[in-house]
Each structure stands twice: as C-alpha cells, then as structure tokens.
Amino acid sequence: MTTLFISDLHLEESRPDITEAFLGFLNSKAQGVETLYILGDFFEAWIGDDERTPLQEQVANALRDVKASGTDIFLMHGNRDFLIGEDFCSRAGASLLDDPTVVDLYDTPTLLMHGDSLCTADVEYQKFRANMRNPQWQQMILQRPLADRQQMARQLREISMAKNQGKEETIMDVTPEEVVKEMEAHGVQRMIHGHTHRPAVHELEANGQPAQRIVLGDWDKHVWWLEVRPGEEPDLKKYPL
C-alpha cells in the first residue's frame, strides 16, 4: 500500500515541461497506488469549470485513467485554483477535500492543508484570502463572462507577482506558532502541506509530544512528491524536471 502527496505544480500552457512531467509521474508512480492527494495550486490559475482548455481536458483525462487503475484521488484548493469545482472533479475522477482535513494515514492522524492559511505574518494576503474564499464573492465572479474572468486572472497574477517581490521571505513562510496551534486544535502529531515552495521535513513539538511538519515541493525545477507506506517513515522525494 502506498499513498502519494503532491502540490504546487502550477500547471499552465506556458510550461509544457511541467505538464509532461506530471503525465509521466502519473504513469510511473500513481497508477494502482492506494491514494493520490493533490494539496493545492495544481493549476497556476482556475477561473471556473466552464473554461475547459485543452490542457485542462488533458489533465482530467489523465487523472481519470489513474482513477480507473484503482487509485483514489483527492484534490484540495490552493490560492491559485480555489474555483475548481465538482464538474472538473467529476471529469477527473477526483474528490474535493476541505482545507484543512485530518486523515487516518496508516494509523497516524495527519493534518492536510494547502498551507497559505499558516502564513499569518502576511496580513495583507490573509485579508485577500478571506475575500477570495467567500462563497458569495466566488458565485459573483463565476457569473461573469468567461473573457472577463480570464482578464481578471491575468491582472491578479501580475499584482501578486509585483507584491511578492517586495516582501521579506520570512513573511511569506509559515508562522511557527500557527503551525503548533493548528496541530493542537486538530489533535495531531503530523502535518503535510504545500504552498511555501520550501520542501523539507521539520521536527517540532505539539500537544506536549514530538511532532512532524512535512512541506511539499513546487514543480519548477524538480518533480517533488511524498510517499507514505504502512510502518515506514514518510519519504520526501524528487528528481529533475
């Protein structure tokens, strides 16, 4: 039995190398495993399930093939693709996962998150996140014409890139106290998340006991994934893109 975790692929038409790497990963690693978790920022942008670009359809078809091999697929929203809905998941054979969610990972309760909510030092972003996750705001956006949403996505991306260039690295990383707070609130000793693009395994203390925070890597220069098997330590892996 094997469970795989990935995040932060940021799939987009301008990076066909990442798409090719993802399709290869599905064929070589994900076929027939127990579960594949995709913890957010799967796509660089998502403006609604009605867009249906060739890339999106290619990815949905590839995931459906993995599902047909017996692999359960779970998809969590990130800060780039929070408008992914049930229609896309149905086409891809995936199930949407709430952020945060606790799963029983081979008898170890494990907290799964995208990770952006842990970056509480970035007050400006947290306000933006609260607006973007508001169901009424999302419904209002999805009712706008597709061309308007495409333009809005381009503008938001440009604004985000400009703002991030001026921020200190520590502000865009997780707040350690928030990590402990979340782990204790959910009663777990293990957390897995993405978002920060700082892949690592961190040892810490929560609930008065040793704990572990595993950060998934982004698919810019490497393919990153986490493998978990019963009775074994989680294994964070990579190979060049």
Contacts in CASP RR format, 6 or more apart in sequence:
PFRMAT RR
TARGET T0000
AUTHOR 0000-0000-0000
METHOD contacts of the structure
MODEL  1
MTTLFISDLHLEESRPDITEAFLGFLNSKAQGVETLYILGDFFEAWIGDD
ERTPLQEQVANALRDVKASGTDIFLMHGNRDFLIGEDFCSRAGASLLDDP
TVVDLYDTPTLLMHGDSLCTADVEYQKFRANMRNPQWQQMILQRPLADRQ
QMARQLREISMAKNQGKEETIMDVTPEEVVKEMEAHGVQRMIHGHTHRPA
VHELEANGQPAQRIVLGDWDKHVWWLEVRPGEEPDLKKYPL
1 33 0 8 1.000
1 34 0 8 1.000
1 106 0 8 1.000
1 229 0 8 1.000
1 230 0 8 1.000
2 33 0 8 1.000
2 34 0 8 1.000
2 227 0 8 1.000
2 228 0 8 1.000
2 229 0 8 1.000
3 33 0 8 1.000
3 34 0 8 1.000
3 35 0 8 1.000
3 36 0 8 1.000
3 37 0 8 1.000
3 105 0 8 1.000
3 106 0 8 1.000
3 227 0 8 1.000
3 228 0 8 1.000
3 229 0 8 1.000
4 29 0 8 1.000
4 30 0 8 1.000
4 33 0 8 1.000
4 35 0 8 1.000
4 36 0 8 1.000
4 37 0 8 1.000
4 225 0 8 1.000
4 226 0 8 1.000
4 227 0 8 1.000
4 228 0 8 1.000
5 36 0 8 1.000
5 37 0 8 1.000
5 39 0 8 1.000
5 112 0 8 1.000
5 192 0 8 1.000
5 216 0 8 1.000
5 225 0 8 1.000
5 226 0 8 1.000
5 228 0 8 1.000
6 25 0 8 1.000
6 36 0 8 1.000
6 37 0 8 1.000
6 38 0 8 1.000
6 39 0 8 1.000
6 216 0 8 1.000
6 219 0 8 1.000
6 224 0 8 1.000
6 225 0 8 1.000
6 226 0 8 1.000
7 38 0 8 1.000
7 39 0 8 1.000
7 40 0 8 1.000
7 41 0 8 1.000
7 42 0 8 1.000
7 76 0 8 1.000
7 114 0 8 1.000
7 193 0 8 1.000
7 194 0 8 1.000
7 195 0 8 1.000
7 216 0 8 1.000
7 217 0 8 1.000
7 218 0 8 1.000
8 40 0 8 1.000
8 41 0 8 1.000
8 194 0 8 1.000
8 195 0 8 1.000
8 197 0 8 1.000
8 216 0 8 1.000
8 217 0 8 1.000
8 218 0 8 1.000
8 219 0 8 1.000
9 18 0 8 1.000
9 22 0 8 1.000
9 38 0 8 1.000
9 41 0 8 1.000
9 42 0 8 1.000
9 43 0 8 1.000
9 218 0 8 1.000
9 219 0 8 1.000
10 18 0 8 1.000
10 41 0 8 1.000
10 43 0 8 1.000
10 44 0 8 1.000
10 80 0 8 1.000
10 218 0 8 1.000
10 219 0 8 1.000
10 220 0 8 1.000
11 18 0 8 1.000
11 19 0 8 1.000
11 22 0 8 1.000
11 42 0 8 1.000
11 43 0 8 1.000
11 44 0 8 1.000
11 55 0 8 1.000
11 59 0 8 1.000
12 18 0 8 1.000
12 43 0 8 1.000
12 44 0 8 1.000
12 45 0 8 1.000
12 55 0 8 1.000
13 53 0 8 1.000
13 55 0 8 1.000
15 44 0 8 1.000
17 241 0 8 1.000
18 219 0 8 1.000
18 220 0 8 1.000
18 241 0 8 1.000
19 55 0 8 1.000
19 58 0 8 1.000
19 59 0 8 1.000
21 219 0 8 1.000
21 223 0 8 1.000
21 241 0 8 1.000
22 59 0 8 1.000
22 62 0 8 1.000
22 219 0 8 1.000
23 58 0 8 1.000
23 62 0 8 1.000
25 223 0 8 1.000
25 225 0 8 1.000
26 62 0 8 1.000
26 63 0 8 1.000
26 65 0 8 1.000
26 66 0 8 1.000
29 225 0 8 1.000
30 36 0 8 1.000
30 66 0 8 1.000
30 69 0 8 1.000
30 71 0 8 1.000
31 65 0 8 1.000
31 66 0 8 1.000
31 69 0 8 1.000
31 71 0 8 1.000
32 66 0 8 1.000
32 69 0 8 1.000
32 70 0 8 1.000
32 71 0 8 1.000
33 71 0 8 1.000
34 71 0 8 1.000
34 72 0 8 1.000
35 71 0 8 1.000
35 72 0 8 1.000
35 73 0 8 1.000
35 74 0 8 1.000
36 66 0 8 1.000
36 71 0 8 1.000
36 72 0 8 1.000
36 73 0 8 1.000
36 74 0 8 1.000
37 74 0 8 1.000
37 76 0 8 1.000
37 97 0 8 1.000
37 112 0 8 1.000
37 192 0 8 1.000
38 73 0 8 1.000
38 74 0 8 1.000
38 75 0 8 1.000
38 76 0 8 1.000
38 94 0 8 1.000
39 76 0 8 1.000
39 78 0 8 1.000
39 112 0 8 1.000
39 113 0 8 1.000
39 114 0 8 1.000
39 192 0 8 1.000
39 193 0 8 1.000
39 194 0 8 1.000
39 216 0 8 1.000
40 75 0 8 1.000
40 76 0 8 1.000
40 77 0 8 1.000
40 78 0 8 1.000
40 80 0 8 1.000
40 81 0 8 1.000
40 114 0 8 1.000
40 194 0 8 1.000
40 195 0 8 1.000
41 78 0 8 1.000
41 79 0 8 1.000
41 80 0 8 1.000
41 81 0 8 1.000
41 114 0 8 1.000
41 194 0 8 1.000
41 195 0 8 1.000
41 218 0 8 1.000
42 75 0 8 1.000
42 78 0 8 1.000
42 81 0 8 1.000
42 84 0 8 1.000
43 56 0 8 1.000
43 80 0 8 1.000
43 81 0 8 1.000
43 84 0 8 1.000
44 80 0 8 1.000
44 81 0 8 1.000
44 157 0 8 1.000
45 80 0 8 1.000
45 81 0 8 1.000
45 153 0 8 1.000
45 157 0 8 1.000
46 80 0 8 1.000
46 81 0 8 1.000
46 82 0 8 1.000
46 83 0 8 1.000
46 84 0 8 1.000
47 83 0 8 1.000
47 141 0 8 1.000
47 146 0 8 1.000
47 149 0 8 1.000
47 150 0 8 1.000
47 152 0 8 1.000
47 153 0 8 1.000
48 83 0 8 1.000
48 84 0 8 1.000
48 85 0 8 1.000
48 88 0 8 1.000
48 142 0 8 1.000
48 149 0 8 1.000
49 83 0 8 1.000
49 84 0 8 1.000
49 85 0 8 1.000
49 86 0 8 1.000
49 87 0 8 1.000
49 88 0 8 1.000
50 87 0 8 1.000
50 146 0 8 1.000
51 146 0 8 1.000
51 149 0 8 1.000
51 150 0 8 1.000
56 88 0 8 1.000
57 91 0 8 1.000
59 92 0 8 1.000
60 88 0 8 1.000
60 91 0 8 1.000
60 92 0 8 1.000
60 93 0 8 1.000
63 73 0 8 1.000
63 92 0 8 1.000
63 93 0 8 1.000
63 94 0 8 1.000
64 91 0 8 1.000
64 92 0 8 1.000
64 93 0 8 1.000
66 73 0 8 1.000
67 73 0 8 1.000
67 92 0 8 1.000
67 93 0 8 1.000
67 94 0 8 1.000
72 95 0 8 1.000
73 92 0 8 1.000
73 93 0 8 1.000
73 94 0 8 1.000
73 95 0 8 1.000
74 94 0 8 1.000
74 95 0 8 1.000
74 96 0 8 1.000
74 97 0 8 1.000
75 84 0 8 1.000
75 89 0 8 1.000
75 92 0 8 1.000
75 94 0 8 1.000
75 95 0 8 1.000
75 96 0 8 1.000
75 97 0 8 1.000
76 96 0 8 1.000
76 97 0 8 1.000
76 98 0 8 1.000
76 99 0 8 1.000
76 101 0 8 1.000
76 112 0 8 1.000
76 113 0 8 1.000
76 114 0 8 1.000
77 84 0 8 1.000
77 96 0 8 1.000
77 99 0 8 1.000
77 114 0 8 1.000
78 99 0 8 1.000
78 114 0 8 1.000
78 116 0 8 1.000
78 195 0 8 1.000
79 114 0 8 1.000
79 116 0 8 1.000
79 129 0 8 1.000
79 132 0 8 1.000
79 195 0 8 1.000
82 132 0 8 1.000
82 133 0 8 1.000
82 138 0 8 1.000
83 138 0 8 1.000
83 141 0 8 1.000
83 142 0 8 1.000
84 96 0 8 1.000
85 96 0 8 1.000
86 96 0 8 1.000
89 95 0 8 1.000
89 96 0 8 1.000
97 112 0 8 1.000
99 112 0 8 1.000
99 113 0 8 1.000
99 114 0 8 1.000
99 115 0 8 1.000
99 117 0 8 1.000
100 111 0 8 1.000
100 112 0 8 1.000
100 113 0 8 1.000
100 117 0 8 1.000
100 182 0 8 1.000
100 186 0 8 1.000
101 111 0 8 1.000
101 112 0 8 1.000
101 113 0 8 1.000
102 109 0 8 1.000
102 110 0 8 1.000
102 111 0 8 1.000
102 112 0 8 1.000
102 186 0 8 1.000
102 187 0 8 1.000
102 188 0 8 1.000
103 109 0 8 1.000
103 110 0 8 1.000
103 112 0 8 1.000
104 110 0 8 1.000
105 190 0 8 1.000
105 228 0 8 1.000
106 228 0 8 1.000
106 229 0 8 1.000
106 230 0 8 1.000
106 231 0 8 1.000
107 230 0 8 1.000
108 189 0 8 1.000
108 190 0 8 1.000
109 186 0 8 1.000
109 187 0 8 1.000
109 188 0 8 1.000
109 189 0 8 1.000
109 190 0 8 1.000
110 188 0 8 1.000
110 190 0 8 1.000
110 191 0 8 1.000
110 192 0 8 1.000
111 182 0 8 1.000
111 183 0 8 1.000
111 186 0 8 1.000
111 188 0 8 1.000
111 190 0 8 1.000
111 191 0 8 1.000
111 192 0 8 1.000
112 191 0 8 1.000
112 192 0 8 1.000
112 193 0 8 1.000
113 182 0 8 1.000
113 191 0 8 1.000
113 192 0 8 1.000
113 193 0 8 1.000
113 194 0 8 1.000
114 193 0 8 1.000
114 194 0 8 1.000
114 195 0 8 1.000
115 174 0 8 1.000
115 193 0 8 1.000
115 194 0 8 1.000
115 195 0 8 1.000
115 196 0 8 1.000
116 125 0 8 1.000
116 129 0 8 1.000
116 195 0 8 1.000
117 126 0 8 1.000
117 129 0 8 1.000
117 178 0 8 1.000
118 174 0 8 1.000
118 175 0 8 1.000
118 178 0 8 1.000
118 179 0 8 1.000
118 182 0 8 1.000
118 193 0 8 1.000
118 195 0 8 1.000
119 125 0 8 1.000
119 126 0 8 1.000
119 171 0 8 1.000
119 172 0 8 1.000
119 173 0 8 1.000
119 174 0 8 1.000
119 175 0 8 1.000
119 195 0 8 1.000
119 196 0 8 1.000
120 126 0 8 1.000
120 175 0 8 1.000
120 178 0 8 1.000
121 170 0 8 1.000
121 171 0 8 1.000
121 173 0 8 1.000
121 175 0 8 1.000
122 167 0 8 1.000
122 171 0 8 1.000
122 172 0 8 1.000
124 163 0 8 1.000
131 137 0 8 1.000
132 138 0 8 1.000
141 149 0 8 1.000
141 152 0 8 1.000
142 149 0 8 1.000
144 152 0 8 1.000
164 172 0 8 1.000
172 196 0 8 1.000
173 196 0 8 1.000
173 198 0 8 1.000
174 193 0 8 1.000
174 196 0 8 1.000
176 204 0 8 1.000
179 191 0 8 1.000
179 204 0 8 1.000
179 206 0 8 1.000
179 213 0 8 1.000
180 204 0 8 1.000
180 205 0 8 1.000
180 206 0 8 1.000
180 211 0 8 1.000
182 191 0 8 1.000
183 189 0 8 1.000
183 191 0 8 1.000
183 206 0 8 1.000
183 207 0 8 1.000
183 211 0 8 1.000
183 213 0 8 1.000
184 206 0 8 1.000
184 207 0 8 1.000
187 206 0 8 1.000
187 207 0 8 1.000
188 206 0 8 1.000
188 211 0 8 1.000
189 206 0 8 1.000
189 207 0 8 1.000
189 209 0 8 1.000
189 210 0 8 1.000
189 211 0 8 1.000
189 212 0 8 1.000
190 211 0 8 1.000
190 212 0 8 1.000
190 213 0 8 1.000
190 214 0 8 1.000
190 234 0 8 1.000
191 211 0 8 1.000
191 212 0 8 1.000
191 213 0 8 1.000
191 214 0 8 1.000
192 213 0 8 1.000
192 214 0 8 1.000
192 216 0 8 1.000
192 226 0 8 1.000
192 234 0 8 1.000
193 213 0 8 1.000
193 214 0 8 1.000
193 215 0 8 1.000
193 216 0 8 1.000
194 215 0 8 1.000
194 216 0 8 1.000
194 217 0 8 1.000
196 215 0 8 1.000
197 217 0 8 1.000
197 218 0 8 1.000
197 220 0 8 1.000
198 215 0 8 1.000
198 217 0 8 1.000
199 215 0 8 1.000
199 216 0 8 1.000
199 217 0 8 1.000
199 218 0 8 1.000
199 224 0 8 1.000
199 236 0 8 1.000
199 238 0 8 1.000
200 214 0 8 1.000
200 215 0 8 1.000
200 236 0 8 1.000
201 212 0 8 1.000
201 213 0 8 1.000
201 214 0 8 1.000
201 215 0 8 1.000
201 234 0 8 1.000
201 236 0 8 1.000
202 212 0 8 1.000
202 213 0 8 1.000
202 214 0 8 1.000
202 215 0 8 1.000
203 210 0 8 1.000
203 211 0 8 1.000
203 212 0 8 1.000
204 210 0 8 1.000
204 211 0 8 1.000
204 212 0 8 1.000
204 213 0 8 1.000
205 211 0 8 1.000
212 234 0 8 1.000
214 226 0 8 1.000
214 234 0 8 1.000
214 236 0 8 1.000
216 224 0 8 1.000
216 225 0 8 1.000
216 226 0 8 1.000
216 236 0 8 1.000
217 224 0 8 1.000
217 238 0 8 1.000
218 224 0 8 1.000
219 241 0 8 1.000
220 241 0 8 1.000
221 240 0 8 1.000
221 241 0 8 1.000
222 238 0 8 1.000
222 239 0 8 1.000
222 240 0 8 1.000
222 241 0 8 1.000
223 238 0 8 1.000
223 239 0 8 1.000
223 240 0 8 1.000
223 241 0 8 1.000
224 236 0 8 1.000
224 237 0 8 1.000
224 238 0 8 1.000
225 236 0 8 1.000
225 237 0 8 1.000
225 238 0 8 1.000
226 234 0 8 1.000
226 235 0 8 1.000
226 236 0 8 1.000
226 237 0 8 1.000
227 234 0 8 1.000
227 235 0 8 1.000
227 237 0 8 1.000
228 234 0 8 1.000
228 235 0 8 1.000
END
